[in-house]
């Protein structure tokens, strides 16, 4: 069995019980958090994906999530999804579709968590006189 995927869930107040249940049923480990905590939790490798409902400044938040190398999903349960989305952000209306999208994104990235790479320079001692 595939290990559960920890996902940060951001909502206006408390995430909807229906959303949390759909994620759990789909093999996802939802971890509710406030918008202000998302980037710190991603940096601490608590999760590799964020599911957010439209909260104030959601475009900026999800843009930063993508820039941090995580998967960003906008859950819009009511009404049409926004026409313009930040690059790398996926909008979903049905909560049941989110686990599949997250698994696809994870398999596209590979199972290994992203490692921090540090540029190294190599210097050869000068042999010219």
C-alpha positions in Angstrom: 0.0 0.0 0.0 1.2 3.5 -0.9 2.2 5.6 2.1 -0.2 8.5 3.0 0.7 11.8 1.6 0.8 14.6 4.2 -0.9 17.7 2.8 -1.4 21.2 4.4 -5.1 22.3 4.2 -5.8 26.0 4.3 -9.2 27.4 4.7 -11.0 30.5 5.8 -11.5 29.2 9.4 -11.7 25.5 9.8 -11.5 23.2 6.8 -14.7 21.6 5.8 -15.3 18.2 7.3 -16.4 16.9 3.9 -13.0 18.0 2.4 -11.0 16.4 5.2 -13.0 13.2 4.8 -12.5 13.1 1.1 -8.8 13.5 1.5 -8.5 10.8 4.1 -10.6 8.4 2.0 -8.2 9.1 -0.9 -5.2 8.2 1.2 -4.1 11.7 2.0 -3.1 12.9 5.5 -4.7 16.4 5.8 -3.0 18.8 8.2 -5.1 21.9 8.7 -3.1 25.1 9.1 -3.3 28.9 8.9 -2.2 30.7 5.7 0.6 32.4 7.7 2.1 29.0 8.7 2.2 27.3 5.2 5.7 28.4 4.1 7.3 27.6 7.4 5.8 24.1 7.4 6.8 23.5 3.8 10.4 24.6 4.7 10.3 22.2 7.7 9.3 19.4 5.2 6.0 18.7 7.0 4.3 18.3 3.6 4.9 18.6 -0.1 1.5 19.8 -1.1 -1.0 22.4 -0.1 -4.8 22.4 -0.7 -6.3 25.8 -0.2 -9.7 27.3 -0.4 -10.0 30.9 -1.6 -8.7 32.8 1.4 -7.5 36.4 1.3 -4.3 36.6 -0.9 -4.6 33.0 -2.0 -2.9 33.8 -5.4 0.2 35.1 -3.6 0.2 32.2 -1.2 -0.1 29.5 -3.8 2.4 31.2 -6.0 4.9 31.0 -3.1 3.9 27.3 -2.6 4.8 26.5 -6.2 8.0 28.5 -5.9 8.9 26.5 -2.8 8.7 23.3 -5.0 5.4 22.0 -3.5 2.2 21.1 -5.3 -0.6 23.7 -5.0 -4.3 22.9 -5.4 -7.1 25.5 -5.1 -10.3 23.9 -3.9 -13.3 25.8 -5.2 -16.3 23.8 -4.0 -18.9 26.4 -5.1 -19.1 28.4 -8.2 -16.8 28.4 -11.2 -13.0 28.2 -10.6 -11.1 31.4 -11.4 -10.2 31.9 -15.0 -6.6 33.0 -14.3 -4.5 30.9 -12.0 -0.9 31.4 -11.0 1.5 29.2 -12.9 1.6 25.7 -11.5 -1.6 26.0 -9.5 -4.5 23.5 -10.3 -8.1 24.4 -9.5 -10.5 21.6 -8.4 -14.2 21.7 -7.6 -14.8 18.2 -6.4 -12.8 17.3 -3.2 -12.8 13.6 -4.4 -10.5 14.6 -7.3 -7.8 16.1 -5.1 -6.1 12.8 -3.9 -5.7 11.6 -7.5 -4.2 15.0 -8.6 -1.8 14.9 -5.7 -0.7 11.3 -6.4 -0.1 12.3 -10.1 1.9 15.3 -9.1 4.0 13.2 -6.6 4.7 10.5 -9.2 5.7 13.2 -11.7 8.2 14.6 -9.1 9.4 11.2 -8.0 9.0 9.6 -4.5 12.1 11.3 -3.1 11.6 14.6 -1.3 13.3 17.5 -3.0 16.8 17.9 -1.6 18.5 21.3 -1.2 21.3 21.7 -3.6 24.3 24.0 -2.9 26.3 25.2 -5.8 29.9 24.2 -5.4 32.8 25.7 -7.1 36.0 23.8 -7.9 39.2 25.7 -8.1 42.5 24.3 -9.5 45.7 25.7 -8.2 47.4 27.9 -10.8 50.3 26.2 -12.5 51.4 29.2 -14.5 54.4 31.1 -13.2 
